[in-house]
Amino acid sequence: MNLTARAAAAGVPAIYRALVWESIIEEEANAEAVAAARAWAAGDSKALGLYLWSEGYGAGKTMIAAAAVLQILAERPLWVRWLDCSRLLTDLNLPFGNPQYEEAAAQLRRPKNGEVIVLDDIDKLPATDRNIQPIFTLVNDCVGEQTPLIITANRHLDALAKDFGRRFGQAISSRLVGHCLDVEVRGRDRRVDP
């Protein structure tokens, strides 16, 4: 199976399946984030996870995550499970028995050995216990099983802990601090200011 087909099977969004690192380094603001993510994807980091965050939208977090995934798929015998958290959690709020609910529930299964989990836009839905509990469970499983984890968010871990509330916020943040390389992605919103 070629790289594009493997990326499609992993769930990488179609717009990013042919991405190369060089296409991301369009502006100096992201050079540090790209270098850190590229080194992490090559296995040159002690951290098992990668937490990509930005205070703004459209700075390139998902693009950097996708480039890291493509590098991993090209260089290492790992499998990737890309999860769009907004879609996943929206589908989990559908009635039991609905095919979309069943598929979303299946995506939250425990990580397998040799698997990388991507949680894209972890912070896009309201921070209700119903929305956060599945994320906590999967993050807890990844940390416990020492599974590589890539997360994109529009908040630093401290803000994420507050937003996710008393029950799950600090627990998720604490696990991610110990598991992930914290990488701030800077730059303009490429969608608004191309």
TORTOR-465744 format. One record per residue: residue number from 1; residue in three letters; chain; x, y, z of N, C-alpha, C in turn. Coordinates in nm, 3 decimals. Each point is the difference from the previous one (the first is absolute). Example, Ala and Ser with C-alpha at 12.3 -4.5 7.8 and 13.67 -1.06 7.14 Angstrom:
BEGIN
   i  aa ch  n_east n_north    n_up ca_east ca_north   ca_up  c_east c_north    c_up
   1 Ala  A   1.319  -0.569   0.780  -0.089    0.119   0.000   0.090   0.120   0.000
   2 Ser  A  -0.035   0.105  -0.072   0.082    0.119   0.006  -0.077   0.109   0.073
END
This chain:
BEGIN
   i  aa ch  n_east n_north    n_up ca_east ca_north   ca_up  c_east c_north    c_up
   1 Met  A   0.085  -0.116   0.000  -0.085    0.116   0.000   0.091   0.124   0.000
   2 Asn  A  -0.027   0.096  -0.091   0.083    0.119  -0.006  -0.033   0.095   0.114
   3 Leu  A   0.082   0.105   0.015  -0.013    0.092   0.112  -0.135   0.071   0.001
   4 Thr  A  -0.047   0.045  -0.115  -0.128    0.070  -0.007  -0.114  -0.092   0.043
   5 Ala  A   0.004  -0.125  -0.043  -0.103   -0.096   0.038   0.006  -0.031   0.150
   6 Arg  A   0.120  -0.010   0.056   0.014   -0.023   0.144  -0.053   0.119   0.079
   7 Ala  A   0.028   0.121  -0.049  -0.050    0.121   0.067  -0.152   0.004  -0.005
   8 Ala  A  -0.058  -0.038  -0.114  -0.146   -0.003  -0.013  -0.060  -0.103   0.097
   9 Ala  A   0.061  -0.117   0.006  -0.049   -0.105   0.090   0.011   0.042   0.146
  10 Ala  A   0.099   0.084   0.032   0.019    0.047   0.137  -0.100   0.108   0.038
  11 Gly  A  -0.063   0.063  -0.100  -0.097    0.105   0.027   0.054   0.140  -0.016
  12 Val  A   0.122   0.014  -0.053   0.057    0.132  -0.024  -0.091   0.072  -0.101
  13 Pro  A  -0.040   0.125   0.028  -0.087    0.072  -0.094   0.063   0.007  -0.140
  14 Ala  A  -0.081  -0.015  -0.102   0.048   -0.006  -0.139   0.088   0.119  -0.037
  15 Ile  A  -0.031   0.117   0.049   0.076    0.120  -0.034   0.146  -0.009   0.042
  16 Tyr  A   0.032  -0.086   0.096   0.136   -0.010   0.053   0.074  -0.128  -0.040
  17 Arg  A  -0.056  -0.085  -0.078   0.061   -0.131  -0.026   0.126   0.003  -0.087
  18 Ala  A   0.023   0.108  -0.072   0.120    0.011  -0.083   0.094   0.109   0.052
  19 Leu  A  -0.018   0.039   0.122   0.075    0.109   0.061   0.146  -0.036   0.019
  20 Val  A   0.088   0.097  -0.017   0.142   -0.017   0.032   0.041   0.111   0.094
  21 Trp  A   0.100  -0.027   0.083   0.044    0.097   0.100   0.034   0.135  -0.063
  22 Glu  A   0.066  -0.003  -0.113   0.046    0.124  -0.063  -0.115   0.094  -0.035
  23 Ser  A  -0.119  -0.053  -0.025  -0.113    0.086  -0.034  -0.057   0.072   0.123
  24 Ile  A   0.039  -0.042   0.118  -0.052    0.062   0.122   0.085   0.119   0.043
  25 Ile  A   0.128  -0.006  -0.030   0.091    0.106   0.044  -0.013   0.120  -0.094
  26 Glu  A  -0.118   0.060  -0.001  -0.024    0.117  -0.083   0.036   0.128   0.073
  27 Glu  A  -0.002  -0.005   0.130   0.029    0.120   0.077   0.088  -0.036   0.118
  28 Glu  A   0.080   0.094   0.039   0.095   -0.021   0.108  -0.069  -0.034   0.133
  29 Ala  A  -0.122   0.048   0.020  -0.070   -0.020   0.127  -0.016  -0.147   0.035
  30 Asn  A  -0.013  -0.087  -0.099  -0.022   -0.142   0.025   0.127  -0.084  -0.008
  31 Ala  A   0.113   0.061  -0.027   0.123   -0.078  -0.020   0.035  -0.085   0.121
  32 Glu  A  -0.011   0.057   0.121   0.033   -0.077   0.121  -0.098  -0.114   0.022
  33 Ala  A  -0.128   0.026  -0.021  -0.101   -0.105   0.020   0.021  -0.114  -0.101
  34 Val  A   0.027   0.036  -0.124   0.023   -0.102  -0.104   0.124  -0.082   0.034
  35 Ala  A   0.108   0.066   0.040   0.123   -0.073   0.035  -0.022  -0.095   0.117
  36 Ala  A  -0.073   0.046   0.102  -0.026   -0.085   0.117  -0.087  -0.120  -0.039
  37 Ala  A  -0.105   0.024  -0.078  -0.089   -0.109  -0.040   0.071  -0.098  -0.092
  38 Arg  A   0.082   0.052  -0.089   0.074   -0.087  -0.093   0.097  -0.090   0.076
  39 Ala  A   0.071   0.057   0.097   0.092   -0.079   0.082  -0.076  -0.104   0.082
  40 Trp  A  -0.116   0.040   0.054  -0.081   -0.094   0.077  -0.044  -0.117  -0.088
  41 Ala  A  -0.048   0.030  -0.121  -0.047   -0.105  -0.091   0.112  -0.095  -0.039
  42 Ala  A   0.123   0.050  -0.003   0.116   -0.084  -0.032   0.045  -0.085   0.118
  43 Gly  A  -0.061   0.023   0.117   0.037   -0.077   0.119   0.112   0.064   0.080
  44 Asp  A   0.028   0.127  -0.028   0.110    0.070   0.067  -0.047   0.078   0.123
  45 Ser  A  -0.094  -0.052   0.073  -0.050    0.065   0.120  -0.029  -0.105   0.105
  46 Lys  A   0.019   0.034   0.125  -0.033   -0.093   0.108  -0.150  -0.007   0.022
  47 Ala  A  -0.072   0.106  -0.042  -0.145    0.004   0.019  -0.069  -0.098  -0.094
  48 Leu  A  -0.100  -0.069   0.052  -0.077   -0.092  -0.083  -0.111   0.070  -0.077
  49 Gly  A  -0.035   0.120   0.044  -0.109    0.072  -0.065   0.044   0.136  -0.049
  50 Leu  A  -0.090   0.062  -0.078   0.024    0.131  -0.057  -0.128   0.081   0.019
  51 Tyr  A   0.009   0.110   0.074  -0.114    0.087   0.025   0.022   0.130  -0.077
  52 Leu  A  -0.073   0.017  -0.110   0.011    0.117  -0.085  -0.113   0.095   0.032
  53 Trp  A   0.033   0.122   0.041  -0.104    0.094   0.038   0.033   0.140  -0.053
  54 Ser  A  -0.105   0.079  -0.011   0.013    0.137  -0.044  -0.111   0.081   0.063
  55 Glu  A   0.028   0.124   0.029  -0.103    0.089   0.055  -0.101   0.040  -0.107
  56 Gly  A   0.035  -0.013  -0.124  -0.089    0.039  -0.109  -0.037  -0.117  -0.088
  57 Tyr  A  -0.079   0.029  -0.099  -0.046   -0.102  -0.094   0.079   0.010  -0.130
  58 Gly  A   0.010  -0.110  -0.070   0.059   -0.001  -0.133   0.151   0.016  -0.004
  59 Ala  A   0.068  -0.020   0.113   0.145    0.019   0.005   0.077  -0.119  -0.056
  60 Gly  A  -0.064  -0.114  -0.018   0.065   -0.115  -0.060   0.018  -0.121   0.089
  61 Lys  A  -0.071  -0.006   0.112   0.013   -0.113   0.093  -0.033  -0.134  -0.067
  62 Thr  A  -0.114  -0.005  -0.066  -0.043   -0.125  -0.064   0.093  -0.036  -0.115
  63 Met  A   0.048   0.100  -0.071   0.094   -0.024  -0.109   0.130  -0.061   0.052
  64 Ile  A   0.050   0.054   0.110   0.122   -0.054   0.061  -0.024  -0.142   0.051
  65 Ala  A  -0.114  -0.023   0.062  -0.034   -0.135   0.047  -0.004  -0.097  -0.117
  66 Ala  A  -0.061   0.042  -0.111  -0.009   -0.088  -0.117   0.138  -0.029  -0.058
  67 Ala  A   0.087   0.100  -0.006   0.135   -0.023  -0.051   0.075  -0.098   0.090
  68 Ala  A  -0.018   0.013   0.132   0.063   -0.095   0.093  -0.051  -0.141  -0.023
  69 Val  A  -0.130  -0.012  -0.019  -0.060   -0.132  -0.027   0.055  -0.059  -0.129
  70 Leu  A   0.008   0.079  -0.105   0.052   -0.050  -0.127   0.146  -0.044   0.014
  71 Gln  A   0.078   0.074   0.076   0.138   -0.040   0.024   0.005  -0.133   0.075
  72 Ile  A  -0.082  -0.013   0.101  -0.004   -0.126   0.077  -0.040  -0.116  -0.090
  73 Leu  A  -0.104   0.019  -0.081  -0.046   -0.107  -0.088   0.107  -0.038  -0.103
  74 Ala  A   0.079   0.098  -0.044   0.103   -0.025  -0.100   0.123  -0.068   0.058
  75 Glu  A   0.031   0.029   0.127   0.127   -0.044   0.057  -0.009  -0.114   0.101
  76 Arg  A  -0.116  -0.020   0.060  -0.007   -0.097   0.109  -0.119  -0.095  -0.018
  77 Pro  A   0.012  -0.120   0.053  -0.109   -0.097  -0.013  -0.110   0.021   0.103
  78 Leu  A  -0.054   0.120   0.004  -0.107    0.032   0.094  -0.129   0.023  -0.076
  79 Trp  A  -0.111  -0.021   0.067  -0.131    0.027  -0.055  -0.054   0.125   0.067
  80 Val  A  -0.080   0.078  -0.071  -0.052    0.125   0.053  -0.152  -0.004   0.002
  81 Arg  A  -0.058   0.055   0.107  -0.146    0.019   0.010  -0.024   0.149   0.021
  82 Trp  A  -0.044   0.068  -0.106  -0.026    0.145   0.004  -0.144   0.022   0.040
  83 Leu  A  -0.022   0.073   0.108  -0.135    0.026   0.049  -0.030   0.150  -0.001
  84 Asp  A  -0.099   0.039  -0.076  -0.050    0.138   0.000  -0.094   0.009   0.121
  85 Cys  A   0.046   0.062   0.107  -0.075   -0.001   0.126  -0.138   0.063  -0.013
  86 Ser  A  -0.014   0.104  -0.079  -0.132    0.062  -0.017  -0.100  -0.099  -0.059
  87 Arg  A   0.040  -0.067  -0.107  -0.087   -0.098  -0.065  -0.025  -0.118   0.092
  88 Leu  A   0.106  -0.048   0.062  -0.009   -0.117   0.087  -0.098   0.023   0.114
  89 Leu  A   0.015   0.113   0.070  -0.085    0.026   0.117  -0.142   0.037  -0.041
  90 Thr  A  -0.017   0.064  -0.115  -0.134    0.028  -0.051  -0.072  -0.132  -0.028
  91 Asp  A   0.069  -0.093  -0.063  -0.060   -0.130  -0.032  -0.028  -0.082   0.126
  92 Leu  A   0.080   0.018   0.104  -0.025   -0.072   0.126  -0.126   0.050   0.070
  93 Asn  A  -0.049   0.115  -0.039  -0.124    0.053   0.057  -0.123  -0.044  -0.077
  94 Leu  A   0.018  -0.080  -0.104  -0.113   -0.056  -0.074  -0.058  -0.118   0.078
  95 Pro  A  -0.119  -0.045  -0.035  -0.061   -0.114   0.073   0.080  -0.130  -0.018
  96 Phe  A  -0.005  -0.084   0.104   0.060   -0.133  -0.010  -0.059  -0.070  -0.120
  97 Gly  A   0.080  -0.079  -0.067  -0.048   -0.075  -0.116   0.015   0.075  -0.130
  98 Asn  A   0.016   0.131   0.006   0.023    0.078  -0.121   0.138  -0.041  -0.054
  99 Pro  A   0.013  -0.024  -0.131   0.129   -0.043  -0.055   0.115   0.097   0.029
 100 Gln  A  -0.028   0.130  -0.001   0.105    0.098   0.029   0.043  -0.008   0.146
 101 Tyr  A  -0.096  -0.025   0.089   0.033   -0.017   0.141   0.089  -0.124   0.016
 102 Glu  A  -0.040  -0.109  -0.063   0.076   -0.126   0.012   0.143   0.017  -0.052
 103 Glu  A   0.016   0.071  -0.112   0.133    0.023  -0.057   0.084   0.087   0.094
 104 Ala  A  -0.060   0.105   0.056   0.072    0.087   0.093   0.043  -0.077   0.124
 105 Ala  A  -0.088  -0.081   0.053   0.034   -0.080   0.119   0.115  -0.096  -0.031
 106 Ala  A   0.000  -0.058  -0.119   0.107   -0.092  -0.039   0.134   0.073  -0.012
 107 Gln  A  -0.003   0.126  -0.043   0.122    0.078  -0.012   0.066   0.028   0.135
 108 Leu  A  -0.077  -0.008   0.106   0.053    0.028   0.134   0.055  -0.124   0.069
 109 Arg  A   0.016  -0.108  -0.075   0.054   -0.122   0.060   0.141   0.024   0.054
 110 Arg  A   0.043  -0.089   0.087   0.135    0.010   0.057   0.104  -0.001  -0.112
 111 Pro  A   0.110   0.073   0.020   0.106   -0.002  -0.101   0.066  -0.137  -0.007
 112 Lys  A   0.039  -0.034  -0.122   0.071   -0.127  -0.021   0.149   0.027   0.000
 113 Asn  A   0.077  -0.103   0.023   0.145    0.011  -0.006   0.040   0.041  -0.142
 114 Gly  A   0.090   0.096  -0.012   0.045    0.045  -0.132  -0.094   0.100  -0.065
 115 Glu  A  -0.085   0.063   0.079  -0.098    0.094  -0.053   0.030   0.141   0.051
 116 Val  A  -0.025   0.100  -0.084   0.008    0.140   0.036  -0.143   0.055  -0.003
 117 Ile  A  -0.039   0.073   0.103  -0.133    0.060   0.006   0.013   0.151  -0.022
 118 Val  A  -0.085   0.054  -0.088  -0.007    0.144  -0.022  -0.136   0.049   0.047
 119 Leu  A   0.000   0.099   0.089  -0.123    0.064   0.045   0.003   0.143  -0.053
 120 Asp  A  -0.064   0.021  -0.114   0.001    0.131  -0.065  -0.113   0.086   0.053
 121 Asp  A   0.031   0.122   0.037  -0.097    0.096   0.055  -0.068  -0.055   0.124
 122 Ile  A   0.081  -0.034   0.098  -0.049   -0.062   0.124  -0.095   0.092   0.077
 123 Asp  A   0.005   0.129  -0.027  -0.071    0.097   0.082  -0.114   0.073  -0.071
 124 Lys  A  -0.059  -0.059  -0.100  -0.099    0.072  -0.080  -0.146  -0.013   0.048
 125 Leu  A  -0.033  -0.099   0.077  -0.137   -0.016   0.047  -0.014   0.048   0.144
 126 Pro  A  -0.123   0.030   0.043  -0.019    0.045   0.138   0.058  -0.102   0.098
 127 Ala  A   0.062   0.049   0.105   0.069   -0.086   0.096  -0.097  -0.059   0.101
 128 Thr  A  -0.093  -0.079  -0.049  -0.090   -0.071   0.091   0.065  -0.132   0.039
 129 Asp  A  -0.040  -0.056   0.113   0.055   -0.130   0.040  -0.023  -0.105  -0.109
 130 Arg  A  -0.114   0.007  -0.066  -0.031   -0.098  -0.105   0.098   0.011  -0.117
 131 Asn  A   0.044   0.121  -0.032   0.095    0.019  -0.109   0.144  -0.029   0.042
 132 Ile  A   0.034   0.032   0.123   0.139   -0.011   0.044   0.036  -0.140   0.049
 133 Gln  A  -0.094  -0.071   0.059   0.029   -0.132   0.056   0.061  -0.096  -0.104
 134 Pro  A  -0.051  -0.009  -0.124   0.065   -0.090  -0.097   0.142   0.044  -0.035
 135 Ile  A   0.023   0.131  -0.004   0.135    0.051  -0.028   0.094  -0.037   0.115
 136 Phe  A  -0.047   0.019   0.123   0.082   -0.037   0.116   0.036  -0.149  -0.006
 137 Thr  A  -0.098  -0.083  -0.029   0.024   -0.145  -0.002   0.105  -0.037  -0.104
 138 Leu  A  -0.011   0.058  -0.121   0.097   -0.032  -0.105   0.138   0.055   0.034
 139 Val  A   0.008   0.123   0.051   0.129    0.057   0.040   0.061  -0.087   0.111
 140 Asn  A  -0.079  -0.039   0.098   0.047   -0.085   0.108   0.052  -0.133  -0.053
 141 Asp  A  -0.072  -0.060  -0.095   0.045   -0.125  -0.062   0.132   0.019  -0.073
 142 Cys  A   0.013   0.110  -0.075   0.123    0.027  -0.076   0.119   0.018   0.094
 143 Val  A  -0.020   0.075   0.106   0.108    0.022   0.096   0.036  -0.132   0.068
 144 Gly  A  -0.101  -0.074   0.044   0.023   -0.127   0.068   0.068  -0.104  -0.086
 145 Glu  A  -0.032  -0.001  -0.128   0.058   -0.097  -0.093   0.124   0.054  -0.071
 146 Gln  A   0.040   0.123   0.034   0.114    0.067  -0.063  -0.016   0.006  -0.152
 147 Thr  A  -0.118   0.043  -0.040  -0.034    0.013  -0.141   0.035   0.140  -0.049
 148 Pro  A   0.067   0.012  -0.114   0.024    0.132  -0.056  -0.133   0.071  -0.027
 149 Leu  A  -0.003   0.128   0.034  -0.124    0.077  -0.004   0.030   0.138  -0.057
 150 Ile  A  -0.077   0.042  -0.098   0.012    0.135  -0.056  -0.133   0.070   0.028
 151 Ile  A   0.009   0.120   0.059  -0.121    0.075   0.032   0.013   0.141  -0.057
 152 Thr  A  -0.110   0.049  -0.060  -0.005    0.141  -0.040  -0.109   0.068   0.081
 153 Ala  A   0.028   0.127   0.037  -0.096    0.076   0.082   0.025   0.150  -0.018
 154 Asn  A  -0.099   0.077   0.037   0.012    0.145  -0.003   0.021   0.057   0.140
 155 Arg  A   0.055  -0.081   0.087   0.027    0.043   0.136   0.126  -0.068   0.052
 156 His  A   0.075   0.075   0.080   0.111   -0.059   0.072  -0.058  -0.099   0.101
 157 Leu  A   0.079  -0.090   0.049  -0.048   -0.102   0.094  -0.061   0.060   0.127
 158 Asp  A   0.054   0.111   0.048  -0.058    0.064   0.120  -0.143   0.047  -0.027
 159 Ala  A  -0.021   0.064  -0.115  -0.134    0.047  -0.037  -0.092  -0.118  -0.029
 160 Leu  A   0.054  -0.105  -0.061  -0.080   -0.120  -0.027  -0.049  -0.061   0.131
 161 Ala  A   0.087  -0.004   0.100  -0.038   -0.056   0.130  -0.117   0.078   0.060
 162 Lys  A   0.004   0.132  -0.011  -0.110    0.082   0.052  -0.128  -0.021  -0.081
 163 Asp  A   0.013   0.000  -0.132  -0.116   -0.015  -0.088  -0.069  -0.136   0.018
 164 Phe  A   0.078  -0.104   0.023  -0.056   -0.135   0.011  -0.063  -0.027   0.137
 165 Gly  A   0.014   0.092   0.092  -0.073   -0.011   0.126   0.071  -0.080   0.108
 166 Arg  A  -0.060   0.006   0.118   0.059   -0.059   0.120   0.018  -0.151  -0.010
 167 Arg  A  -0.096  -0.069  -0.054   0.005   -0.146   0.000   0.109  -0.056  -0.092
 168 Phe  A   0.012   0.055  -0.121   0.092   -0.060  -0.097   0.116   0.091  -0.042
 169 Gly  A  -0.015   0.130   0.015   0.098    0.093  -0.053   0.141  -0.021   0.051
 170 Gln  A   0.017   0.002   0.131   0.134   -0.015   0.056   0.053  -0.141  -0.025
 171 Ala  A  -0.087  -0.099   0.002   0.045   -0.138  -0.023   0.054  -0.018  -0.142
 172 Ile  A  -0.069   0.058  -0.098   0.048   -0.010  -0.139   0.129   0.079  -0.016
 173 Ser  A   0.000   0.123   0.049   0.118    0.086  -0.013   0.123  -0.063   0.065
 174 Ser  A  -0.016  -0.056   0.117   0.111   -0.064   0.070   0.057  -0.116  -0.081
 175 Arg  A  -0.085  -0.081  -0.058   0.047   -0.113  -0.079   0.073   0.049  -0.126
 176 Leu  A  -0.053   0.104  -0.062   0.063    0.051  -0.123   0.133   0.067   0.027
 177 Val  A   0.012   0.071   0.113   0.127    0.063   0.035   0.109  -0.106   0.013
 178 Gly  A  -0.033  -0.111   0.060   0.098   -0.106   0.018   0.026  -0.084  -0.123
 179 His  A  -0.085   0.011  -0.101   0.008   -0.087  -0.117   0.043   0.071  -0.128
 180 Cys  A  -0.030   0.130  -0.008   0.013    0.071  -0.128   0.105   0.110   0.001
 181 Leu  A   0.060   0.018  -0.115   0.082    0.117  -0.028  -0.096   0.114  -0.029
 182 Asp  A   0.013   0.110   0.072  -0.088    0.116  -0.010   0.054   0.093  -0.108
 183 Val  A  -0.074   0.016  -0.112   0.048    0.080  -0.113  -0.103   0.106  -0.035
 184 Glu  A   0.040   0.126   0.014  -0.088    0.110  -0.040   0.018   0.026  -0.149
 185 Val  A  -0.113   0.009  -0.070   0.001    0.032  -0.143  -0.043   0.146  -0.013
 186 Arg  A   0.085   0.080  -0.061  -0.028    0.143  -0.012  -0.026   0.035  -0.146
 187 Gly  A  -0.055   0.116  -0.019  -0.019    0.046  -0.137  -0.140   0.048  -0.025
 188 Arg  A  -0.017   0.050  -0.117  -0.128    0.058  -0.040  -0.101  -0.110  -0.032
 189 Asp  A  -0.125   0.036  -0.009  -0.105   -0.092  -0.043   0.008  -0.011  -0.152
 190 Arg  A   0.049  -0.112  -0.048   0.020   -0.019  -0.144  -0.130  -0.002  -0.079
 191 Arg  A  -0.111  -0.027   0.068  -0.128   -0.002  -0.070  -0.051   0.143  -0.024
 192 Val  A   0.022   0.088   0.097  -0.046    0.137  -0.009   0.100   0.087  -0.077
 193 Asp  A   0.130  -0.025   0.022   0.107    0.079  -0.061   0.097  -0.092  -0.073
 194 Pro  A  -0.041  -0.052  -0.118   0.085   -0.098  -0.070   0.132   0.055  -0.051
END
